[in-house]
Amino acid sequence: MKSSLPRREFLVRSGQAGLAWMAASLPASAAAASLPNPVGYATISWPRNQFEQALDTISSLHYQGAQLLGWVADEYAGSKQAELHEKLQSLHITPVALSCWGVTLDPAILGPVSNKFAAYAQFFHGLNGHYLQVTDGGHPHQTYSPDQIKALGARMNELGKIAGDSGLQVGYHPHFGTLGETRQGLGKVLEATDPSYVKLIADVAHLSLGGADPAEVIRTYRDRLLFLHFKDVRKDIAKLAAQNRDQVRTAKYHFCEIGTGAVDFAAILAAMRETRFSGWVIVELDAYEPPPGGPAEAARTNAMALEKMGFKIRSA
């Protein structure tokens, strides 16, 4: 499914006006009071060959941290790890999280623990990073036995222990197209895992697309919430998904810049304040249609939206 060009033209021409409207539509308490959360950006928005450019842009827009993709652990191994560490320090970017894409957690096919995860942990520890992100490899339409879910939980606990040995924490990211796509699936995975070893990364857009209420998830799992992913769900995709989520599985673009889609950010901010959540907020804009100015323009749009919500990004 391709998005219509008029939509992108409309967003370009009315971007700031749209963001102002979004801020005005928030409750006074949501739009006015500042939020304590440090804010970062995920490099997934940029092509792989623009990784260092992505870091430069993230820094120039005054985001305080970044989430890196798993391939970085291979590309910057050995002596290059120190170079990356120095670059992050020089840009004043905290390496918040590493997406462990090379780790497969399919409840139906759990082989032996791969050395890949330990390598991720060792690499990210060397960068003075904080969190390792995993997703399950299940499918929302497949039925798994209690034993399979239990085994999945045990495997994730094992990964949490490995991460802990390196001073890191594991965060589970429920993702559209996996077992954790639905609220029920998310609940099953978290019930099967030990809160001491497996925390939650709540992506407000993936949760919304899967039919869950992100504000409810934040409140329910306040004690396990590691950090949040912020992005928006395209309105056309949200409308189709509300009728039948299978209609959007093959769509090229699911997500969009914050404040331009269907996610109820006012309710999310209210839940964050109610639970006094002060952890990281990471903008993770993937599967989106880049604006004419590319990922940097999208990052600027997101920074403006977040500041209007009450997050402090730019230095005083």
N, C-alpha and C positions, 0 to 999 in steps of 0.2 A: 504494500500500500504506500503510495507516495503522497506527501502533503502538498497542498495547493500553494502555488507561488504567491497568490494574493495574501495568504495568511502571513507569510514571511515579510512581504512588503509592508503589510499593515503594522507588524511588530516593529519594524525598523523605523517607520515614520511616526509611530505613536508610543515608542518605548518609554520615554520619561513620563509622558502623560498617563500611560497605563500604570506605571509604578506608583505615581502619585495617587491615582484612583485606588490602587490596592491598599496603600497606607491609610487612605481616608476611610476605606471600608472596614479596617480593623477596629475592634473595640478600643476605646481610649487607653485602657490599661495595657493593651497589647502593642500599640503603636508608640506610646510615649516613653514608658520607663525603660531604661537600658537593661540589657541582659548581660550576665557575667561570663557567658561562654566564649572561650577562644574559638576562632573560626579558621578553618583551613580549606584547601581545595585539592581535589583528586586529579592527578595527571592523566587519567583515562580520557579526558576531554580532548587531548591532543593526539595526533598520530605518533607512533613510536619514534620516528626519526626526528621529532620535535621535542623530545623529552627535556633537554636542557633549556630550550626556549620556553617550555612550559614552566619550569622552575623560575626562570627570570621574570616571567609575566606574573606568576603567583606572588612573588616577592614585591614587584613594582606596584601591585594593587594592595599591598599591605595585609594580605592573608598571613596568618601566623604559622600555619603548618601545611603539610601536604600528605596525601595518601599516594603511595607508589604501587605499581603493578608488579606481579611476581617476576616477570622477565628481567626486571632491574637487578635482581639478586644474581642472575647469571651474567648479565652484561657488565656489571660493575664488581665482579668477584676479584679476589686477589688484591693487587696493588691499586686497582681502580676504585676499590671501596674507600680507601683513604681520601682519594681525590673527590669522590662524591660527598663524603663526610665534610670535607673542608668547604665545598661549594655550598652545601646546605647551611653550614655555620656562617659563611660570609653573606649569605642572603637572608639570614635570620629566619630560617624556615625550620620548624620542628618536624622531624619525620614521625608523623602521628601513627600511621598504619601501613601495613604491607598486605596486599591482596594475594593470598596463597593459591593462585590458580592451578598450580601443579599438583594439588592434593585432591584426590577423588574420594568423595564420601557418598557413594551410592548404597543405599540401605540393602539393595538386593545383591550387591557384589562387593563385599568388603574383604579385600585381600590383605596381605601383611602390611604393616605400617611402612610407608615409604621413607627412605632417608631424605627425601626432598623437603619434608617439613622441618626436620632438624637443621637442614642447610638454610632454610628461610630464617629460622630462629637465630642461628649463629650470625647470619649476615645482618639482620636487622638490629640485633644486639650491638653489633659493631658500629652501627650508625647512631646509637643511643635512641633507638626507636621505642615505641610503647606497645603497640597492639598488632596482632596477626589476625587477619580476617579469613574466615572459611565460610563456604556455603555448602549445603547438602547437594548431593547429586541425584536426588530422587525426582519423581515426576508427580505432578498434582493429581493425575488421573489414575495412578497405580495404587493398588491396595497392598500395604505391607503388613506382615504379621507382627504381633507384639514382640516376638523374639528378634525380628529384624530391626525394629525400632530400638529395642534395648541394646542390640549390638552396635547400632549407629551411635547411640548415646555413649556407650563404653569407649568407642573409638575416639569420639570427640573429647571425652574426658582425658584420654591418653595424650592427645595432642595438647590439651591444656596443661598437663603436667610437664611435657617437654618444653613448652613455651615458658612455664614458670621457672624451669631450671636456668633459663637465660634472662630471667627478670622481666619477661613479657607476659601479656595476657591474650587469651584467645577470645575473639568475638565472633559469634554466629550471625551471619547476614541472611535472613530469609529473603529469597529472590524469586521474582516472577519466573515461572516455568520449572520450579523445583517443588519438592515436598512442602517447603515452607512458604509457598505462594499464598496459601489460605491461612486464615486465623487458626483453623483447626490444626493444620499441618505445623504451623509455628509452635502451637501449644504442645504438640506431641514431641517435637524435638527438644524443647526446653524441659519438659517433664522428664525426659530420658537422660538428661545431662545433670551433672553436679554443678550448682552455682559457684562453687569454689574454683572450678576449672574452666567453665564455659559461660561467658557473658553474652550480652545481646547488642548487636549493632542494628538499630532500627532505622531503616530507610523509608522515609515518609511517603515517597512516591511508589516504591514497590509494594508497600503495604496497602496503599490506596488502590493501586491497580489490581491487587489481588482480592479486593473487597473487604479488607480489614479497616479498622478505625485507628489511625496512628496515635491519636490522643489517648485512646483506651489502652493501647499497647504500652505507651509511655507510663501511664498510671499503674497498670497491672504489674509491669516488670521494672518498676523504678529502682529496685535494689540490685537488678542485674544489668541495668542499662550502661553500656560502656561508652558509646558515643552515638551521634545521630548523623545520618546522611540526609542532606536537603537537596531536592530538585523538584520539579513539577511534572505533572502528567498532562499531556496534550488533551485539550477538551474533546476533540473528535475521537481520540483513543479511549478516553474515559467513558464517553457515551456508548461506544460499541461494547466495551468491556462490561458495562453495567447490564447489558442485554445478554451477552455471552462472551466470556473471556477468550474462548477459542478463536473468535473472529479477529483478534489482534495479535495472535502469536507470530504470524509471519510478517507483521508490519515492520518496516525499516526503522521508523522513528516512533518511539513510545513517549519520550520525555521532552521537556522544554525548560526554559529559564524560569527561575523562581518568580511567582506572581503572575505568570502568563497562562497558567493552566487551571486545573480543576482541584488541586489539593487545598484542603481547608487549613491554611496556615494559622488563622486566628485561633482555632481550637487547639492546634499543636502548641502554640506559644502559651496558651492558657494552661495546658497540661505541664509544660516545662516549668512554669512559674509555680504551679500548685505543688509539684514534686520537688521543687528547688533543685532541678537538675542543672549542674554547672560544668558538665563535661564538654568535650569538643563537639562542635558542629562542623561537618565536612561537606562541602558542596561536591557531589559526585554526579556530574552531568554526562551520562553515557546515552547511547542510542537516541541522539538528538540531531536535528537539522542545524548545522552550523550557520550562523548569520553571515552576511557579506564580509564582516571583519574577522571571521574565523573564531576559534576558541577564545581568543583574548577579548573579543567584543562580548561574548557570552559571559565571560568571567567578570567583566565590568558591569554588565547588566545585573548579574547576581549580587555583586558587591553593593550596588545601589539599593536593590531590594532588601537585602539583609540589614543595611543601615537604617532604612525606613522602618524596619520591624523592631529596631532597638539594639541590634548587635553592633558592637564597636569593632570596626575593622581598621580604618585609617588611624594613624598615630595622631595624637593631639597636637 
